[in-house]
Amino acid sequence: MEALKGNFGAEVLDTDVPRLGDAALKQILTSLYNQRFVVLRTPGLTKTQFVGFARRVGDPIRLSGDPDFPEIANITNIGTDTKERRLGAAHWHTDQSFRTQVSSVTMLYSVQVPKQGGETKFCDMATAYAALPESTKRRIEDLTVIHRHGVSVAARPGDHVPIPPKGWDQSTTVTHPLVRHHPITGQKTLYAITGTSQGIVGMAQAAAESLLNELCDHAFQDRFVARHGYRAHDLIMWDNPTTMHSATPMPAATGPDDTRLLHRISLRGTPSVFARKETAA
C-alpha cells in the first residue's frame, strides 16, 4: 500500500483481485476508509471478476439494463461529447444521496483511457469537517439536509446538470444528517453538502442556502481536494460517506488516443469481511 501524490488517496500495485484473501481485503478497505479512495493496479479484469469482487465489498445497485451484468454501467465518451452536452457526473456530488438508502462504495474499472484528461476529482469531507471551527461544528451538529435529484442550491461554479435515473420521479425528496457518522469507523464527516442538497429542515430557505454554500466554500479548498488520472486496468474505489467527487468532461472520442471507457459499480451495505460489531478503526 503506497500513498498517492496529492492530499490523500492510496494505491496497491500488482493486485490479483480475484485471488485476494480476506486479510488483504480488510487491509485495503481499512486504507480506503482512512485515505478516502484506493487505486488497485490490476493486470486486467473480466466483468465477471469485477462483479465478484464488488460483491465482497457490498451489495451492487442495479445500474443498467444489461441482462448479464445489470450491476455495471458504462461511463464513456464514445459518441457523446460531455463538454458540449454539459450533462452527467461532471458536478460535485455523492452517489445515491437523493435516495433513502445511500451508497457505501463506488468502483470504477478502466477499460480504455485517453492519453490526456478524463480524471476524477475527490473532496475529503471528513478532513474538511475536522478543520471546521468548533463553533461551526456545534452549529451544524444536529441539522438535517433536504435532498432531491437536480441542481443543488449549493452547486459549484461550472457544475454540469445531473442526469436522473431512467423513470426517476424528480419530485422525490429525502433527508440525511448534515454531519454523518461513518457506518464502519464512526468518524464524523460532512455529508453530501452539494449535488442534491436543496435545503435544511426547520431553517429558512435563504439561511439554509447560505450555510450550505459556506460549508462548500470551506470544503472545496485545494487542501481538501485530490485528482486521479486513470491508467488502463485501474480499479478505483472511493468511500461515499466521506467524499464527494466530480468527473472531468471530455469531447466525443475520435479514436483510441482520446477514448474513455469505464465500468462503474455502486454498492450499498457492509463488506462481507467485517462482522457486524467489527470496525476498521
BALOBA-1460 file (C-alpha; in Angstrom, 3 decimals):
// residues 281
<rec num="1" residu="m" x="0.000" y="0.000" z="0.000"/>
<rec num="2" residu="e" x="1.514" y="3.327" z="-1.068"/>
<rec num="3" residu="a" x="0.272" y="6.893" z="-0.748"/>
<rec num="4" residu="l" x="-0.615" y="8.652" z="-3.983"/>
<rec num="5" residu="k" x="0.785" y="12.054" z="-4.836"/>
<rec num="6" residu="g" x="-1.695" y="14.628" z="-3.600"/>
<rec num="7" residu="n" x="-3.592" y="15.350" z="-0.425"/>
<rec num="8" residu="f" x="-4.998" y="11.836" z="0.071"/>
<rec num="9" residu="g" x="-5.567" y="8.509" z="-1.664"/>
<rec num="10" residu="a" x="-3.554" y="5.273" z="-1.821"/>
<rec num="11" residu="e" x="-2.605" y="2.665" z="-4.399"/>
<rec num="12" residu="v" x="-1.893" y="-1.062" z="-4.353"/>
<rec num="13" residu="l" x="0.450" y="-2.285" z="-7.078"/>
<rec num="14" residu="d" x="0.143" y="-5.578" z="-8.974"/>
<rec num="15" residu="t" x="-3.160" y="-6.563" z="-7.384"/>
<rec num="16" residu="d" x="-4.503" y="-10.036" z="-8.157"/>
<rec num="17" residu="v" x="-8.090" y="-9.001" z="-7.395"/>
<rec num="18" residu="p" x="-9.831" y="-12.378" z="-7.953"/>
<rec num="19" residu="r" x="-7.455" y="-14.100" z="-5.516"/>
<rec num="20" residu="l" x="-7.383" y="-11.518" z="-2.719"/>
<rec num="21" residu="g" x="-7.754" y="-13.167" z="0.675"/>
<rec num="22" residu="d" x="-9.911" y="-11.761" z="3.455"/>
<rec num="23" residu="a" x="-6.926" y="-10.348" z="5.352"/>
<rec num="24" residu="a" x="-5.677" y="-8.486" z="2.282"/>
<rec num="25" residu="l" x="-9.179" y="-7.185" z="1.529"/>
<rec num="26" residu="k" x="-9.544" y="-5.938" z="5.118"/>
<rec num="27" residu="q" x="-6.259" y="-4.078" z="4.763"/>
<rec num="28" residu="i" x="-7.403" y="-2.470" z="1.503"/>
<rec num="29" residu="l" x="-10.749" y="-1.446" z="2.992"/>
<rec num="30" residu="t" x="-9.103" y="-0.015" z="6.102"/>
<rec num="31" residu="s" x="-6.880" y="2.064" z="3.826"/>
<rec num="32" residu="l" x="-9.965" y="3.090" z="1.847"/>
<rec num="33" residu="y" x="-11.686" y="4.404" z="4.982"/>
<rec num="34" residu="n" x="-8.519" y="6.254" z="6.058"/>
<rec num="35" residu="q" x="-7.421" y="7.540" z="2.640"/>
<rec num="36" residu="r" x="-10.916" y="8.107" z="1.094"/>
<rec num="37" residu="f" x="-10.029" y="6.397" z="-2.200"/>
<rec num="38" residu="v" x="-7.819" y="3.481" z="-3.207"/>
<rec num="39" residu="v" x="-6.492" y="2.540" z="-6.644"/>
<rec num="40" residu="l" x="-5.815" y="-1.136" z="-7.337"/>
<rec num="41" residu="r" x="-3.356" y="-1.546" z="-10.212"/>
<rec num="42" residu="t" x="-4.511" y="-4.768" z="-11.882"/>
<rec num="43" residu="p" x="-3.290" y="-6.785" z="-14.891"/>
<rec num="44" residu="g" x="-6.884" y="-6.767" z="-16.177"/>
<rec num="45" residu="l" x="-10.316" y="-7.956" z="-15.071"/>
<rec num="46" residu="t" x="-13.281" y="-9.549" z="-16.766"/>
<rec num="47" residu="k" x="-16.762" y="-8.274" z="-15.961"/>
<rec num="48" residu="t" x="-17.421" y="-11.461" z="-14.015"/>
<rec num="49" residu="q" x="-14.312" y="-10.927" z="-11.893"/>
<rec num="50" residu="f" x="-15.194" y="-7.271" z="-11.325"/>
<rec num="51" residu="v" x="-18.714" y="-8.089" z="-10.133"/>
<rec num="52" residu="g" x="-17.446" y="-10.962" z="-7.976"/>
<rec num="53" residu="f" x="-15.007" y="-8.673" z="-6.200"/>
<rec num="54" residu="a" x="-17.633" y="-5.962" z="-5.775"/>
<rec num="55" residu="r" x="-19.974" y="-8.390" z="-4.029"/>
<rec num="56" residu="r" x="-17.324" y="-8.908" z="-1.329"/>
<rec num="57" residu="v" x="-17.392" y="-5.158" z="-0.618"/>
<rec num="58" residu="g" x="-21.162" y="-4.581" z="-0.649"/>
<rec num="59" residu="d" x="-24.473" y="-5.136" z="-2.407"/>
<rec num="60" residu="p" x="-24.410" y="-3.885" z="-6.018"/>
<rec num="61" residu="i" x="-27.129" y="-1.465" z="-7.113"/>
<rec num="62" residu="r" x="-28.787" y="-2.214" z="-10.454"/>
<rec num="63" residu="l" x="-27.383" y="0.394" z="-12.853"/>
<rec num="64" residu="s" x="-28.172" y="-0.866" z="-16.351"/>
<rec num="65" residu="g" x="-30.455" y="-2.971" z="-18.486"/>
<rec num="66" residu="d" x="-27.666" y="-5.397" z="-19.374"/>
<rec num="67" residu="p" x="-29.229" y="-8.845" z="-18.833"/>
<rec num="68" residu="d" x="-25.866" y="-10.384" z="-17.935"/>
<rec num="69" residu="f" x="-24.337" y="-7.569" z="-15.869"/>
<rec num="70" residu="p" x="-27.063" y="-5.204" z="-14.595"/>
<rec num="71" residu="e" x="-24.652" y="-4.106" z="-11.827"/>
<rec num="72" residu="i" x="-22.353" y="-2.412" z="-14.374"/>
<rec num="73" residu="a" x="-22.873" y="0.964" z="-16.025"/>
<rec num="74" residu="n" x="-20.639" y="2.095" z="-18.885"/>
<rec num="75" residu="i" x="-19.054" y="5.526" z="-18.451"/>
<rec num="76" residu="t" x="-17.780" y="6.625" z="-21.849"/>
<rec num="77" residu="n" x="-17.303" y="9.449" z="-24.334"/>
<rec num="78" residu="i" x="-17.820" y="7.150" z="-27.316"/>
<rec num="79" residu="g" x="-20.439" y="9.006" z="-29.334"/>
<rec num="80" residu="t" x="-21.014" y="11.513" z="-26.516"/>
<rec num="81" residu="d" x="-19.454" y="14.964" z="-26.151"/>
<rec num="82" residu="t" x="-19.731" y="15.537" z="-22.408"/>
<rec num="83" residu="k" x="-18.218" y="19.010" z="-22.711"/>
<rec num="84" residu="e" x="-20.828" y="20.098" z="-25.251"/>
<rec num="85" residu="r" x="-23.864" y="18.437" z="-23.632"/>
<rec num="86" residu="r" x="-22.820" y="19.536" z="-20.129"/>
<rec num="87" residu="l" x="-24.640" y="16.606" z="-18.584"/>
<rec num="88" residu="g" x="-23.696" y="13.706" z="-16.384"/>
<rec num="89" residu="a" x="-21.374" y="13.274" z="-13.400"/>
<rec num="90" residu="a" x="-19.245" y="16.384" z="-14.033"/>
<rec num="91" residu="h" x="-20.586" y="18.096" z="-10.934"/>
<rec num="92" residu="w" x="-19.676" y="17.735" z="-7.267"/>
<rec num="93" residu="h" x="-21.928" y="15.096" z="-5.728"/>
<rec num="94" residu="t" x="-22.176" y="11.997" z="-3.554"/>
<rec num="95" residu="d" x="-23.550" y="8.867" z="-5.235"/>
<rec num="96" residu="q" x="-27.159" y="7.962" z="-4.379"/>
<rec num="97" residu="s" x="-27.609" y="10.842" z="-1.875"/>
<rec num="98" residu="f" x="-31.029" y="11.512" z="-3.437"/>
<rec num="99" residu="r" x="-32.245" y="8.100" z="-2.243"/>
<rec num="100" residu="t" x="-33.244" y="6.922" z="1.222"/>
<rec num="101" residu="q" x="-30.699" y="4.088" z="1.044"/>
<rec num="102" residu="v" x="-27.394" y="5.697" z="0.162"/>
<rec num="103" residu="s" x="-24.273" y="4.226" z="-1.432"/>
<rec num="104" residu="s" x="-21.334" y="2.925" z="0.594"/>
<rec num="105" residu="v" x="-18.614" y="2.469" z="-2.026"/>
<rec num="106" residu="t" x="-18.358" y="3.230" z="-5.735"/>
<rec num="107" residu="m" x="-15.968" y="1.358" z="-8.037"/>
<rec num="108" residu="l" x="-14.687" y="2.267" z="-11.492"/>
<rec num="109" residu="y" x="-12.689" y="-0.143" z="-13.632"/>
<rec num="110" residu="s" x="-10.830" y="1.471" z="-16.539"/>
<rec num="111" residu="v" x="-11.178" y="-0.493" z="-19.770"/>
<rec num="112" residu="q" x="-9.802" y="2.235" z="-22.041"/>
<rec num="113" residu="v" x="-8.236" y="5.558" z="-21.050"/>
<rec num="114" residu="p" x="-7.334" y="8.697" z="-23.034"/>
<rec num="115" residu="k" x="-3.759" y="9.937" z="-23.251"/>
<rec num="116" residu="q" x="-4.919" y="13.199" z="-21.653"/>
<rec num="117" residu="g" x="-7.896" y="14.170" z="-19.491"/>
<rec num="118" residu="g" x="-10.670" y="12.074" z="-18.026"/>
<rec num="119" residu="e" x="-9.636" y="12.475" z="-14.373"/>
<rec num="120" residu="t" x="-11.937" y="12.164" z="-11.359"/>
<rec num="121" residu="k" x="-11.737" y="14.808" z="-8.627"/>
<rec num="122" residu="f" x="-12.348" y="13.958" z="-4.966"/>
<rec num="123" residu="c" x="-13.053" y="16.078" z="-1.897"/>
<rec num="124" residu="d" x="-12.211" y="14.771" z="1.600"/>
<rec num="125" residu="m" x="-15.313" y="15.690" z="3.589"/>
<rec num="126" residu="a" x="-14.131" y="14.112" z="6.852"/>
<rec num="127" residu="t" x="-10.932" y="16.164" z="6.986"/>
<rec num="128" residu="a" x="-12.894" y="19.240" z="5.920"/>
<rec num="129" residu="y" x="-15.285" y="18.644" z="8.825"/>
<rec num="130" residu="a" x="-12.408" y="18.199" z="11.288"/>
<rec num="131" residu="a" x="-10.941" y="21.533" z="10.166"/>
<rec num="132" residu="l" x="-14.141" y="23.494" z="10.887"/>
<rec num="133" residu="p" x="-14.170" y="25.880" z="13.860"/>
<rec num="134" residu="e" x="-15.667" y="24.280" z="16.964"/>
<rec num="135" residu="s" x="-18.432" y="26.895" z="16.943"/>
<rec num="136" residu="t" x="-19.458" y="25.793" z="13.435"/>
<rec num="137" residu="k" x="-19.388" y="22.123" z="14.440"/>
<rec num="138" residu="r" x="-21.775" y="22.864" z="17.310"/>
<rec num="139" residu="r" x="-23.986" y="24.897" z="14.984"/>
<rec num="140" residu="i" x="-24.406" y="22.120" z="12.412"/>
<rec num="141" residu="e" x="-24.231" y="19.025" z="14.655"/>
<rec num="142" residu="d" x="-27.931" y="18.160" z="14.644"/>
<rec num="143" residu="l" x="-29.039" y="19.619" z="11.314"/>
<rec num="144" residu="t" x="-30.815" y="17.551" z="8.660"/>
<rec num="145" residu="v" x="-30.467" y="18.316" z="4.947"/>
<rec num="146" residu="i" x="-33.242" y="18.014" z="2.367"/>
<rec num="147" residu="h" x="-32.112" y="16.148" z="-0.763"/>
<rec num="148" residu="r" x="-33.702" y="15.921" z="-4.192"/>
<rec num="149" residu="h" x="-32.251" y="14.941" z="-7.572"/>
<rec num="150" residu="g" x="-31.444" y="18.004" z="-9.655"/>
<rec num="151" residu="v" x="-29.289" y="21.100" z="-9.438"/>
<rec num="152" residu="s" x="-28.334" y="21.767" z="-5.819"/>
<rec num="153" residu="v" x="-28.883" y="25.125" z="-4.153"/>
<rec num="154" residu="a" x="-25.155" y="24.936" z="-3.336"/>
<rec num="155" residu="a" x="-23.992" y="23.892" z="-6.819"/>
<rec num="156" residu="r" x="-20.415" y="24.873" z="-7.539"/>
<rec num="157" residu="p" x="-19.463" y="27.172" z="-10.453"/>
<rec num="158" residu="g" x="-19.085" y="25.107" z="-13.620"/>
<rec num="159" residu="d" x="-21.072" y="22.126" z="-12.342"/>
<rec num="160" residu="h" x="-22.991" y="20.219" z="-15.015"/>
<rec num="161" residu="v" x="-26.675" y="19.327" z="-14.895"/>
<rec num="162" residu="p" x="-27.126" y="15.810" z="-13.434"/>
<rec num="163" residu="i" x="-28.947" y="13.173" z="-15.447"/>
<rec num="164" residu="p" x="-31.770" y="11.464" z="-13.486"/>
<rec num="165" residu="p" x="-32.015" y="7.671" z="-13.459"/>
<rec num="166" residu="k" x="-34.445" y="6.306" z="-16.032"/>
<rec num="167" residu="g" x="-38.011" y="6.723" z="-14.746"/>
<rec num="168" residu="w" x="-36.939" y="8.663" z="-11.658"/>
<rec num="169" residu="d" x="-39.602" y="10.961" z="-10.131"/>
<rec num="170" residu="q" x="-37.773" y="14.293" z="-9.841"/>
<rec num="171" residu="s" x="-40.085" y="15.397" z="-7.026"/>
<rec num="172" residu="t" x="-38.880" y="12.590" z="-4.716"/>
<rec num="173" residu="t" x="-37.413" y="14.161" z="-1.579"/>
<rec num="174" residu="v" x="-35.408" y="12.530" z="1.224"/>
<rec num="175" residu="t" x="-33.411" y="13.764" z="4.211"/>
<rec num="176" residu="h" x="-29.967" y="12.896" z="5.586"/>
<rec num="177" residu="p" x="-27.909" y="14.246" z="8.505"/>
<rec num="178" residu="l" x="-25.608" y="17.114" z="7.603"/>
<rec num="179" residu="v" x="-22.969" y="15.601" z="9.900"/>
<rec num="180" residu="r" x="-22.870" y="11.866" z="9.437"/>
<rec num="181" residu="h" x="-21.040" y="9.128" z="11.369"/>
<rec num="182" residu="h" x="-19.192" y="6.724" z="9.103"/>
<rec num="183" residu="p" x="-21.036" y="3.363" z="9.252"/>
<rec num="184" residu="i" x="-17.826" y="1.360" z="9.764"/>
<rec num="185" residu="t" x="-15.350" y="3.658" z="11.562"/>
<rec num="186" residu="g" x="-17.763" y="6.021" z="13.310"/>
<rec num="187" residu="q" x="-15.750" y="9.032" z="12.104"/>
<rec num="188" residu="k" x="-17.701" y="12.279" z="11.731"/>
<rec num="189" residu="t" x="-17.955" y="13.816" z="8.270"/>
<rec num="190" residu="l" x="-19.869" y="16.396" z="6.297"/>
<rec num="191" residu="y" x="-22.280" y="14.542" z="4.034"/>
<rec num="192" residu="a" x="-23.466" y="15.488" z="0.528"/>
<rec num="193" residu="i" x="-23.468" y="19.251" z="1.085"/>
<rec num="194" residu="t" x="-23.962" y="19.842" z="-2.632"/>
<rec num="195" residu="g" x="-25.078" y="17.730" z="-5.598"/>
<rec num="196" residu="t" x="-28.586" y="17.058" z="-4.286"/>
<rec num="197" residu="s" x="-28.881" y="19.363" z="-1.249"/>
<rec num="198" residu="q" x="-31.942" y="21.620" z="-1.523"/>
<rec num="199" residu="g" x="-32.444" y="22.993" z="1.990"/>
<rec num="200" residu="i" x="-32.273" y="22.266" z="5.712"/>
<rec num="201" residu="v" x="-35.160" y="21.003" z="7.814"/>
<rec num="202" residu="g" x="-36.597" y="23.755" z="10.050"/>
<rec num="203" residu="m" x="-34.418" y="26.510" z="8.587"/>
<rec num="204" residu="a" x="-35.497" y="29.411" z="6.375"/>
<rec num="205" residu="q" x="-34.505" y="28.731" z="2.771"/>
<rec num="206" residu="a" x="-32.217" y="31.761" z="2.448"/>
<rec num="207" residu="a" x="-30.379" y="30.844" z="5.660"/>
<rec num="208" residu="a" x="-30.083" y="27.188" z="4.582"/>
<rec num="209" residu="e" x="-28.644" y="28.116" z="1.204"/>
<rec num="210" residu="s" x="-26.188" y="30.497" z="2.857"/>
<rec num="211" residu="l" x="-24.985" y="27.817" z="5.285"/>
<rec num="212" residu="l" x="-24.646" y="25.100" z="2.629"/>
<rec num="213" residu="n" x="-22.671" y="27.424" z="0.377"/>
<rec num="214" residu="e" x="-20.491" y="28.480" z="3.313"/>
<rec num="215" residu="l" x="-19.687" y="24.833" z="4.024"/>
<rec num="216" residu="c" x="-18.971" y="24.177" z="0.335"/>
<rec num="217" residu="d" x="-16.611" y="27.168" z="0.140"/>
<rec num="218" residu="h" x="-14.725" y="25.674" z="3.077"/>
<rec num="219" residu="a" x="-14.738" y="22.027" z="1.919"/>
<rec num="220" residu="f" x="-13.671" y="22.595" z="-1.685"/>
<rec num="221" residu="q" x="-10.453" y="24.363" z="-0.815"/>
<rec num="222" residu="d" x="-7.463" y="22.918" z="-2.645"/>
<rec num="223" residu="r" x="-6.098" y="21.339" z="0.553"/>
<rec num="224" residu="f" x="-9.124" y="19.019" z="0.738"/>
<rec num="225" residu="v" x="-9.188" y="18.082" z="-2.983"/>
<rec num="226" residu="a" x="-7.306" y="15.397" z="-4.941"/>
<rec num="227" residu="r" x="-7.393" y="14.230" z="-8.569"/>
<rec num="228" residu="h" x="-6.934" y="10.777" z="-10.075"/>
<rec num="229" residu="g" x="-5.780" y="10.195" z="-13.646"/>
<rec num="230" residu="y" x="-6.545" y="6.671" z="-14.848"/>
<rec num="231" residu="r" x="-4.306" y="4.007" z="-16.297"/>
<rec num="232" residu="a" x="-5.693" y="1.068" z="-18.233"/>
<rec num="233" residu="h" x="-6.938" y="-1.692" z="-15.886"/>
<rec num="234" residu="d" x="-7.054" y="0.554" z="-12.799"/>
<rec num="235" residu="l" x="-9.782" y="-0.377" z="-10.351"/>
<rec num="236" residu="i" x="-10.551" y="2.637" z="-8.193"/>
<rec num="237" residu="m" x="-12.760" y="2.515" z="-5.092"/>
<rec num="238" residu="w" x="-13.985" y="5.520" z="-3.148"/>
<rec num="239" residu="d" x="-15.757" y="5.876" z="0.175"/>
<rec num="240" residu="n" x="-19.045" y="7.700" z="-0.407"/>
<rec num="241" residu="p" x="-19.762" y="8.627" z="3.234"/>
<rec num="242" residu="t" x="-16.574" y="10.705" z="3.491"/>
<rec num="243" residu="t" x="-16.076" y="12.000" z="-0.050"/>
<rec num="244" residu="m" x="-17.649" y="13.966" z="-2.832"/>
<rec num="245" residu="h" x="-16.461" y="13.552" z="-6.395"/>
<rec num="246" residu="s" x="-16.757" y="15.082" z="-9.841"/>
<rec num="247" residu="a" x="-15.979" y="13.682" z="-13.279"/>
<rec num="248" residu="t" x="-13.987" y="15.604" z="-15.866"/>
<rec num="249" residu="p" x="-15.987" y="16.307" z="-19.046"/>
<rec num="250" residu="m" x="-14.448" y="15.211" z="-22.353"/>
<rec num="251" residu="p" x="-15.141" y="15.783" z="-26.047"/>
<rec num="252" residu="a" x="-16.572" y="12.893" z="-28.035"/>
<rec num="253" residu="a" x="-13.999" y="10.210" z="-28.822"/>
<rec num="254" residu="t" x="-12.354" y="10.350" z="-32.247"/>
<rec num="255" residu="g" x="-10.006" y="7.373" z="-31.823"/>
<rec num="256" residu="p" x="-8.037" y="5.283" z="-29.315"/>
<rec num="257" residu="d" x="-5.987" y="8.234" z="-28.029"/>
<rec num="258" residu="d" x="-8.967" y="10.173" z="-26.677"/>
<rec num="259" residu="t" x="-11.413" y="7.386" z="-25.788"/>
<rec num="260" residu="r" x="-12.595" y="6.806" z="-22.227"/>
<rec num="261" residu="l" x="-14.470" y="3.660" z="-21.218"/>
<rec num="262" residu="l" x="-15.013" y="2.854" z="-17.545"/>
<rec num="263" residu="h" x="-17.176" y="0.205" z="-15.918"/>
<rec num="264" residu="r" x="-18.958" y="1.512" z="-12.822"/>
<rec num="265" residu="i" x="-20.446" y="-0.403" z="-9.885"/>
<rec num="266" residu="s" x="-22.143" y="1.312" z="-6.928"/>
<rec num="267" residu="l" x="-22.585" y="-0.569" z="-3.661"/>
<rec num="268" residu="r" x="-24.674" y="-0.457" z="-0.508"/>
<rec num="269" residu="g" x="-24.200" y="-2.204" z="2.817"/>
<rec num="270" residu="t" x="-21.261" y="-3.553" z="4.803"/>
<rec num="271" residu="p" x="-18.309" y="-5.517" z="3.374"/>
<rec num="272" residu="s" x="-18.602" y="-9.232" z="3.990"/>
<rec num="273" residu="v" x="-15.139" y="-9.359" z="5.591"/>
<rec num="274" residu="f" x="-16.319" y="-7.223" z="8.523"/>
<rec num="275" residu="a" x="-18.519" y="-8.819" z="11.158"/>
<rec num="276" residu="r" x="-21.421" y="-6.770" z="12.463"/>
<rec num="277" residu="k" x="-19.577" y="-5.479" z="15.503"/>
<rec num="278" residu="e" x="-16.129" y="-5.297" z="13.921"/>
<rec num="279" residu="t" x="-14.801" y="-1.941" z="12.734"/>
<rec num="280" residu="a" x="-11.920" y="-0.767" z="10.595"/>
<rec num="281" residu="a" x="-10.702" y="1.739" z="13.189"/>
